[in-house]
Amino acid sequence: MLYPVKIEFKDYPSGSWQDWSEYLSEPPQISKKVESENEGEAGLIVFDDAEISFRYELGSPVYNAFSIDLTSKQRYLFRISAPKSDATYVQLFEGIADFSTLRWNEFNNVINFTIVDKLSALNLLQGELTRVLDTLNARVLAQYPNANGLEFRVDNNFPNEIWIKPAFGDSSSYYLNGFSSPILFPGEIIRDPYSMGGSAPSPVTYALVTESWIDAGLWNRIKYIKVDGFDYTNWLNETTYYRYPVWFIGSTVEYGQKEIYGIDILNYNAGIPQSINGFSLIEVLISKAWSGINFIYRGISAYNIPLSYYILFLDENPLGKTPLDALKMIADSMKCYIFFDRTGSNLIVQSKSLLATGGTTRSIGNTKIVSGPEKKYFWDKLVDGVTINVKSWAVDSVTGENLVGVAELTKQPTGFSALQKIKPKNSIKRELLVGDPDIDTQDELNSYASQEALSVLNFYGLRHSSFDLTLNLDDNTISWELIDNLTISNLTTFFTKLEIDIVERTVKIEAVEVAGHDYDFRQLVFGSVESSSSSIIYSSSSGGGSYSSGITPIFNLPLQMSNGIVSLLISDNLKLTSNQLDTAQPIKTSDIPTFNQILLGAATSLSNHAVRADRTLQISTTAPLTGGGGAVDLTANRTWTLGINSASLLGTTNQVNVTNGTGVILGSTNVTLSLPQNIHSGATPTFNQIILSSAGASNQAVRGDRAVNVSYPLTGGGNLTADRTIGLGYNSTNLKLTSNQLDTIQAINTTATPTFTQVILSSAGASNQAVRGDRAVNVSYPLTGGGNLTADRTIGLSYNATNLKLTSNALNTIQDIATTSSPTFNSLYSWRSYHHKRNRHKRNQFGYLP
């Protein structure tokens, strides 16, 4: 082997693997990368194009494979492996030859071409229509062979519905008939009927069928969701409904099958499409290009795409993109890695909710460090703005359009107000699809977009250190993946690139710090617009002093710059002590600061709080208070006195009791309390009416709103504000009253014999119970007859009349075969007699007596 690499070839899909290692002229370099909008994000893991050279010699497998016309060849598949120390090989790469890059050096007998990995190859493979378009003719003619076309009807009273019936005749005179079963089904798409007959709109538009049924009028009614351009308002012309015929001859009565590349990728609920299954879509896109692939999902349970994207599955570009770009969009939205593993047989879809959590934690260990790690303070330029648009599968009930959430965040220097907001210089904009069906309101979508924007800004708005590192390709590093992480200088890092040089046996890595550092934008120094070489600020001793030139940064107060020095402005209330900011006097809770005056804007009534001096006190002169005076504030000590007259509060016997009746009250005359009548325990008071709020004990009065309620079969009852009668409701067909007692229509005691027209039993089976009519007496051969007991049943015996007969209703043989009988047969064959004679013959041959 010329190089420490193994490369194998296969004529896909039917060929077998061949080892072409000995024909290598120059081995490839392998470099992995993540196809995502921004470095550090999840996405598709693909390989950079690997250029390879083989010796192109007559009679070699390389010559035999490439010297022919390659027009009929599907793909040439290659896999590349590198050896470990034990001479076993680890597969690193699997991909196909890009025929468009083929180059021959006829003089040197060398052929060159590029190998691309299986994911990247999706852009090379010939596109096919994702959805099959067909006509409805066959489905209509299956029910009505003489039908000429269809009538489509829309009604103002049934928005987003189309009604369909078969039409017979021609456009000038026709009649309709009803369908017995639908001709369109949920998940299929219907072409705009207005364009089927060659009319507007243009371009042709389609709607997705969500429900389809046959109504009482035998119309095939469908509900649908539409896209821009699919609208029937121009049919209605302010009328209640509009009917539009489309004929099989001269028209295109078209629909689209629900399968994408032959697979149904929709999610249904009770038969109604809800969303597009993102997992199924991934499998469809991959399986269409590569057969026999296993799909492995790690950390992801489901992902759904809004139904409104159905329109983007009509041509060879799903989601309006190439298959590879469609996968990129899905990976961005799912926040996951999508990649083929080393074997090329497994497609991995792996969640990446957080950096450095998806792959394996690696260690350099005994691996030789070829160069580095070289640290850079800044990994990439800082992001100061993020705009996120998220689209949900939920549909606005008013507009019929899918809800879209939007969030925009910017990173601003400390102290800037909303009116002073600086326009972002380096922003990220992204469109995502929300796969969570629970996010179905505008507020939830906006909140989701805000969370995504904050997540992006919290990572890309921070400063990250990075390391360039080259390691030896050994048994340790040969297994490293781009999703792995590594600790360098006590920092956890993730990989943005992984380059493998098989010949030099090296691995080049760019490792970026996961945890970032908040960075004040006022620390950033921007160069001059006119000259990229000029400095912002520079010093010079020329002329005996220093000066600054260039662009002067602007700082928010209290920061200031003077002579190139940034300082902090302070007032009489603050001072600098030992280069630290301090107050003019101690103001801790244990201190006693001195102030010339304290003005309180607000104070509470707690005892340990100061009272505002502008608070006032005043005593009213309204009786029974005497004295008093005008309101005065608390700017000085105040004194008030109050003069009152005293009197006693007395009760009335048997009416109002007053304990300590000589107690002093305000006023000069005694006060006596009484009631209109006696209410002591021996009195008999008279009231016009008593309203009780609570009663219930046996010796208490009953409240009139107390009720005697009844439940069926009792009737009547009610509250006690009037006389009430309680009766018994009963069905006089089955029950009667005998001597004021409830009785049945006929006797049903255990000794009675009731008569019924029919008895239907839901359960029976015990020996003393009636038998249910649906009980069956089943038989098996040779018995015949039987059945359930809803009618008389007869059980018979099936027998072969040639050998058996009935004698006196008993089964008998055709003739007597008892041991004393002499039956007669046409012939009789005995195996025992045969063998006896045969053995006797053999003994005679060997000289034995018979």
Buried (B, 14 or more C-beta within 10 A) or exposed (E): EEBBBBBBBBBBEEEEEBEBBEBBBBBBBBBBBBBBEBBBBBBBBBBBBBBBBBBBEEEBBBBEBBEEEEEEBEBBBBBBBBBBEEEEBEBBBBBBBBBEEEEBEEEEBBBBBBBBBBBBBBEBBEBEBBBEBBBBBEBBEEBBEEBBBBBBBBBEEEEBBBBBBBBBBEEEEBEBBBBEEBBBBBBBBBBBBBBBBEBEEEEBBBBBBBBBEBEEEEBBBBBBBBBEBBBBEEBEEEEEEBBBBBBBEEBBBBBBBBBBBEBBBBBBEEEBBBBBBBBBBBBBBBBBBBEEBEBEBEEBEBBBBBBBBBBBBBEEBBBBEBBBBBBBBBBBBBBBBBBBBBEBEEBBBBBBEEBBBBBEEBEBEEBEEBEBBEBEEEBBEBBBBBBBBBBBBBBEEEEEBBBBBBBBBBBBBEEEEEEEEEEBEEBBEBEBBBBEBEBBEBEBBBBBBBEBBBBBBBBBBBBBBBBBBBBBBBBBBBEBBBBBBBBBEEBBBBBBBBBBBBBBBBBBBBBBBBEBEEBEBBEEEEEEEEEEEEBBBEEEEEEEEEEBBBBEBEBEEEBEBEEBEEEEEEEEEBEEEEEEEEEEEEEEEEEEEEEEEEEEEEEEEEEEEEEBBEEEEEBEEEEEEBEEEEEEEEEEEEEEEEEEEEBBBBBEEBBEEBEEEEEEEEBEEEEEEEEEEBEEEEEEEEEEEEEEEEEEEEEEEEBBEEEEEBEEEEEEBBEEEEEEEEEEEEEEEEEBEEEEEEEEEEEEEEEEEEEEEEEEEEEEEEEEEEEBBEEEEEBEEEEEEBBEEEEEEEEEEEEEEEEBBEEEEEEEEEEEEEEEEEEEEEEEEEEEEEEEEEEEEEEEEEEEEE
